[in-house]
């Protein structure tokens, strides 16, 4: 489904492909799996995907999801961009909290790319990473982008992490319907993101089969270690049986 991740338009050359592989390896090592409910999006329109920001891996799991949607490329505003500028090779843009000039330049470039190249944007409208379950107020950027790119569709996204049933956590993503045009887009989108988080919790409780595997991770140790399939297990079982036969019987 969608474009091959290594051919996504925002991936720039060999370094971009290396960063793409790094993200996928990190997710594979960290999670048992990443699951989603694939959205139906308007064809050809630039989109602004607005997820909650409750987890360190939010950018990674969103990157994996958007890479599968057949978009004409997408971008991400990164506050700590200067610590790892190679993210610029897969669509990352600098958005430092202490430099309004660079933030303004990134916003202008984003608007040009959305209008000219029909690129999409992953926007963490809360502004900072924080602990769940609350949603922080959204900033002004979403309303500005909607005003400057009026044909862009706004998609609320819920991201939830579960660490209970398996050795490693699982990530679940749910995409809402495109937001209706109108005033107070930031406020209404924040409510829609909260609704997606609630829907994830309900679906996991009553209909977990609604989620599809987006990216495989690392299975539990009991799933990976199947002793019966290991070479030489039959001989080991015989030896174990012989050992047991030599044990003194109880009187």
C-alpha positions in Angstrom: 0.0 0.0 0.0 1.3 3.5 -0.8 4.8 4.3 -1.9 7.9 2.2 -1.0 9.4 3.9 2.1 12.8 4.2 0.4 11.2 6.0 -2.6 9.0 8.4 -0.6 9.5 11.9 -2.2 10.8 13.5 1.0 13.7 11.0 1.4 16.9 12.6 0.1 19.5 10.2 -1.3 21.6 7.6 0.5 21.7 9.5 3.8 17.9 9.7 3.8 17.6 6.0 3.2 20.0 5.4 6.0 17.9 7.5 8.4 14.8 5.7 7.2 16.4 2.3 8.1 17.6 3.6 11.5 14.0 4.6 12.4 12.6 1.2 11.4 15.3 -0.7 13.3 14.6 1.4 16.4 10.9 0.7 16.3 11.5 -3.0 15.6 13.8 -3.3 18.7 11.6 -1.2 21.0 8.0 -2.4 20.3 6.3 -5.7 19.8 4.4 -4.1 17.0 2.9 -0.8 15.7 -0.8 -1.1 14.8 -3.2 1.2 13.0 -6.5 1.7 11.4 -5.5 2.9 7.9 -7.3 6.1 6.9 -9.1 7.0 3.7 -7.7 10.3 2.5 -8.7 12.8 -0.2 -6.5 12.0 -3.2 -4.0 14.7 -4.2 -4.7 17.1 -1.4 -2.0 18.2 1.0 -2.8 17.2 4.6 -1.9 18.4 8.0 -1.8 15.4 10.4 -2.2 16.5 14.0 -1.4 13.8 16.6 -1.1 14.0 20.4 2.4 14.1 21.8 2.6 11.7 24.7 5.5 9.5 23.7 9.2 9.7 22.7 8.5 7.6 19.7 5.6 9.7 18.4 7.6 11.1 15.5 8.9 7.6 14.5 5.5 5.8 14.5 3.9 8.8 12.6 6.7 8.6 10.1 6.0 4.9 9.5 2.3 5.6 9.0 2.7 8.5 6.7 5.2 6.6 4.6 2.5 4.1 3.8 -0.1 6.5 2.6 1.1 7.4 -0.8 1.5 11.1 -0.1 3.5 13.5 -2.3 6.0 13.7 0.5 5.6 15.1 4.0 7.5 17.2 6.6 7.9 17.5 10.3 8.8 20.5 12.5 11.5 19.4 15.0 12.4 21.6 18.0 15.8 19.8 18.6 16.6 19.5 14.9 20.2 20.8 15.4 21.0 17.7 17.6 20.4 15.4 14.6 20.3 17.5 11.4 20.3 14.3 9.3 16.5 14.2 9.9 16.4 16.9 7.3 17.1 14.2 4.8 13.7 12.6 5.4 11.6 15.7 5.7 12.5 17.2 9.1 12.6 21.0 9.4 14.1 23.1 12.2 11.7 24.6 14.7 13.7 25.8 17.7 11.8 27.2 20.6 14.4 30.0 21.1 14.7 31.2 17.5 11.6 32.9 16.1 13.4 33.8 12.9 14.1 30.2 12.0 10.6 29.1 13.0 9.2 31.8 10.7 11.4 30.6 7.9 10.3 27.0 8.4 6.6 28.1 8.3 7.1 30.0 5.1 9.0 27.1 3.5 6.2 24.7 4.6 3.5 26.8 3.1 5.5 27.0 -0.2 5.9 23.2 -0.3 2.2 22.6 0.6 1.1 24.9 -2.2 3.6 24.1 -4.9 4.5 20.5 -4.4 1.3 19.4 -2.5 3.5 18.2 0.4 1.8 17.3 3.7 2.8 18.1 7.3 3.1 16.1 10.6 2.2 18.8 13.2 2.5 18.2 16.9 0.3 21.1 17.8 0.7 20.8 21.6 4.3 22.0 21.0 6.0 19.8 23.6 6.3 16.2 24.6 4.5 15.5 27.9 3.0 12.7 29.9 -0.5 11.4 29.1 -3.5 11.5 29.4 -4.2 15.2 29.1 -3.9 17.2 25.9 -2.2 20.6 26.1 -3.7 23.6 24.3 -2.8 23.8 20.7 -0.7 26.6 19.4 -1.4 29.1 16.7 0.4 27.3 13.9 -2.5 25.2 12.8 -4.9 28.1 12.4 -2.2 30.0 10.4 -1.5 27.1 8.1 -5.2 26.5 7.4 -5.5 30.2 6.5 -2.5 30.2 4.2 -3.3 26.8 2.6 -7.1 26.7 2.6 -7.3 23.5 0.5 -5.3 21.5 3.0 -7.2 18.8 4.9 -6.7 18.5 8.7 -6.5 15.0 10.0 -6.7 14.4 13.8 -4.6 11.4 15.0 -4.6 9.5 18.3 -1.4 7.6 19.4 -1.7 5.3 22.4 1.0 3.1 23.9 0.1 -0.1 25.8 2.6 -2.1 27.9 0.7 -4.9 29.6 0.1 -8.0 27.6 3.6 -8.4 26.2 7.2 -8.1 27.0 7.6 -4.9 24.9 5.0 -2.1 24.5 2.7 -1.8 21.6 1.7 1.4 19.7 -1.7 2.0 18.3 -2.7 4.8 15.9 -6.1 5.9 14.8 -6.9 8.6 12.2 -10.0 10.6 12.4 -12.2 12.0 9.6 -10.9 15.2 7.9 -12.0 18.2 9.9 -14.7 20.4 8.5 -13.8 23.9 7.4 -14.6 26.8 9.7 -13.4 28.9 12.6 -11.6 27.6 15.7 -9.8 24.9 13.8 -7.2 24.4 16.6 -9.8 24.0 19.3 -12.0 21.7 17.3 -9.0 19.6 16.2 -7.9 19.2 19.8 -11.3 17.8 20.7 -11.1 15.4 17.7 -7.7 14.1 18.8 -9.1 13.4 22.2 -11.9 11.5 20.6 -9.4 9.4 18.7 -7.6 8.5 21.9 -11.0 7.5 23.5 -11.9 5.4 20.4 -8.5 3.5 20.6 -9.2 2.6 24.2 -12.7 1.4 23.3 -11.6 -0.6 20.2 -8.8 -2.3 22.2 -11.4 -3.4 24.8 -14.2 -4.6 22.5 -12.8 -5.0 18.9 -9.0 -5.2 18.8 -9.1 -6.9 15.4 -9.9 -3.5 13.9 -6.2 -2.7 14.1 -3.9 -3.9 11.4 -0.2 -4.4 11.7 1.7 -1.4 10.5 5.3 -2.3 11.5 6.4 -5.6 13.1 8.6 -5.4 16.2 10.2 -8.0 18.4 8.1 -10.8 19.7 8.0 -11.9 23.4 10.8 -14.1 24.5 8.4 -17.0 24.9 7.2 -16.5 21.3 10.8 -16.4 20.0 12.2 -19.3 22.0 10.4 -22.4 20.8 12.7 -25.1 22.3 11.0 -27.9 20.4 12.1 -26.4 17.1 15.8 -26.1 18.1 18.3 -28.5 16.5 19.1 -31.4 18.8 16.0 -31.0 20.9 14.9 -34.6 20.3 18.2 -35.9 21.7 18.0 -33.5 24.7 14.5 -34.8 25.4 15.7 -38.4 25.4 18.5 -37.5 27.8 16.1 -35.7 30.1 13.9 -38.8 30.0 16.8 -41.1 30.9 17.7 -38.8 33.8 14.2 -38.9 35.1 14.1 -42.7 34.9 17.2 -42.9 37.1 15.5 -40.9 39.9 14.6 -43.0 42.9 11.0 -43.8 43.3 9.1 -42.6 46.3 8.3 -45.3 48.8 
